[in-house]
Amino acid sequence: MKKILIILFSTIILSAQAQTTKNCYTPISNYQFQQKYNSIASQKYEAQKLTSAKNIAKGNCLSSEQVKKIAVLFENDFNRLEFAEIAYLNTTDKSNFYEVYDSFAYFSTVFRLHDYIKGLEGKTNTNDDNETAIISFPNYNYPKYSDYVGKKSCNSVISENTFLTQAEKMSKGKSEDSKLSFAKNLIKYYCLSTSQIMKLTSLLAIENNRLAFAKLGYYRVYDKGNYNYITQLFTYEVNRRAILKYINYNPNEESKIECKVTDKDMSDITTQIKKQSFSNTRMTLAKQVIKAKKCFTTDQIIEILKLFTYDSSKIELAKYGYDFVTDKDNYYKTASLLKYEFDRQSLLEYYRSKSDRQE
């Protein structure tokens, strides 16, 4: 009887391990994949999508094409990257994994995924995705946000596990500039507590960079009332006074965050969209990029609209982009891309109704 129990227990352990990293040669069937894909897409919140996708990636063998289709479901590159890193371990055709790169909006994230894959080469144990991020921070007095009821810049704080994972990635940056760039991108996509922003700031060695990031973080912090704690990060009194003055005298100047899409951004964006073979994939990516970047000009939206052949697609994307342009007074120009007068007038009427509701 004991032998039977031992065998059963061993089988359970091996089965649990196999569901993390499998010897994958054949991907799940199209029918199975569609079911799992639908279960991810049906999740209401981004965090739930990510959890569902990661669980599916850990427990199933997927092709590069299947991984790419799931990656497109996410709203930002940070979540795509976290999912792709886990999915790579159980991908059946790793030599084709470069196809997944097309699902990312920014080259900087593609490079991080590429570096991650290169780092796995030569390793015999590929069960890294289950390891908890291990990173230490200086012994500062970090404020608690759990009972905070004061002024907020965002609605809910990133989970501690996700934060630690991202902070560890930042700490491995090859240069101070790469770390600062990573931190700036992180606060664009996530709501952080003062404590978390302090910890990210501590990973920067140069005080001027710490000050620049601390100023930017003030407009994306959950517990704004605790932000004076960040003065602990500065050695020089002049920098401590500078951040306190910034907090006390400029609490509402959201314009301090530069809101624009650069020419280089546009070049990267149009290149990525052009790479997509299918119109629906182009549409999904275009919407994701527009939502993530937010601060487009009318002319930039027109540049994106020109990448679509059919007027129906142009109309759909033009309507979607209306809420994300900085010069709405010029948005009527998008109607000139349409072939028929009826469609042009219909689109202009849509803009007028949107404008009336917002006034």
Protein Blocks (a to p, Z undefined) as FASTA:
>chain_A
ZZmmmmmmmmmmmmmmmmmpccdfbdcdfklmmmmmmmmmmpmbfklmmmmmmmmmmmpc
cdfklmmmmmmmpmbfklmmmmmmmmmmmpfblmlmmmmmmmpmbfklmmmmmmmmmmmg
opablclmmpccdddddddddddfklgcbdcfbfbdcdfklmmmmmmmmmmpcbfklmmm
mmmmmmmmpccdfklmmmmmmmpmblklmmmmmmmmmmmcfblmlmmmmmmmpmblklmm
mmmmmmmmmmmlmmlpccdddfklmmmmmmmmmmpmbfklmmmmmmmmmmmnopacfklm
mmmmmmpmblklmmmmmmmmmmmcfblmlmmmmmmmpmblklmmmmmmmmmmmmmmmZZ
